[in-house]
Amino acid sequence: MSASQLAALVVLDIVIVAGISIGFGALAPRLSSRLFRADVPPLTLTPWETPGFYRFLHVSRLARRLPELGATFGGESKNVMPQRNVESIDRYLAEVRRAEWVHWVSLVSWVPLAFFNPWPLTLLFALIVIVGNKPFLLILRSNRQRLTALKARLQS
């Protein structure tokens, strides 16, 4: 494969990965909030996802450094915490789940590349996409874990 063919393939890969990620990011705010009321797989929190686990990973430091683009395509920003009542927390949890779904879809946006890329290039894009989305998923899951615990305390 020549250098120009490889360059064209990389550009095509970027267009596909970015198109899937941005496309779903733009679509997600238009989906009904009813779709985001429950923690279905892959959103289901695991037993080891505790406040201590997220503190160990310094997720709060990550959250301060990374951009929050939830309002970019018409969704809601998650920079402002909800009021401390169950209804507000439920609305906020739906937005966090929506954002998490966007990042899960982005996380697998490299898969179509496997059908036409040489495997080393597919692996490179998989690594880039996974490394790029993982911090956002950690932040969102940490927020959801904390909000779910707060909601449980408010209901008891």
Residue pairs with C-beta under 8 A, 6 or more apart in sequence:
1 9
1 118
6 121
9 117
9 121
10 121
13 113
13 117
13 121
13 125
16 109
16 112
16 113
17 109
17 110
17 113
17 125
17 129
20 105
20 106
20 109
20 112
21 102
21 105
21 106
21 109
24 101
24 102
24 105
24 106
25 69
25 72
25 73
25 102
25 106
26 73
26 74
28 73
28 75
28 98
28 99
28 101
28 102
29 73
29 74
29 75
29 76
29 98
30 74
31 98
33 91
33 94
33 98
36 93
36 94
36 95
36 97
36 98
36 101
37 90
37 94
37 97
39 45
39 97
39 144
39 148
42 104
43 97
43 100
43 101
43 104
43 144
45 141
45 144
45 145
45 148
49 141
49 142
49 145
50 145
51 145
51 146
51 149
54 60
54 138
54 141
54 142
54 145
57 138
59 138
59 139
59 142
60 142
62 135
62 138
62 139
63 139
63 142
63 143
66 135
66 136
66 139
68 77
68 78
68 79
70 76
70 77
70 78
70 95
70 99
71 77
75 95
75 98
75 99
76 95
78 92
78 95
78 96
78 99
78 143
81 92
82 88
82 89
82 91
82 92
82 147
84 150
84 154
85 154
86 151
86 154
86 155
89 147
89 150
89 151
89 154
90 151
92 147
93 144
93 147
93 148
93 151
96 140
96 143
96 144
96 147
97 144
99 136
99 140
100 137
100 140
100 141
100 144
103 133
103 136
103 137
103 140
104 137
106 129
106 132
106 133
107 129
107 130
107 133
107 134
107 137
108 129
109 129
110 122
110 125
110 126
110 128
110 129
113 121
113 122
113 125
113 126
114 122
117 125
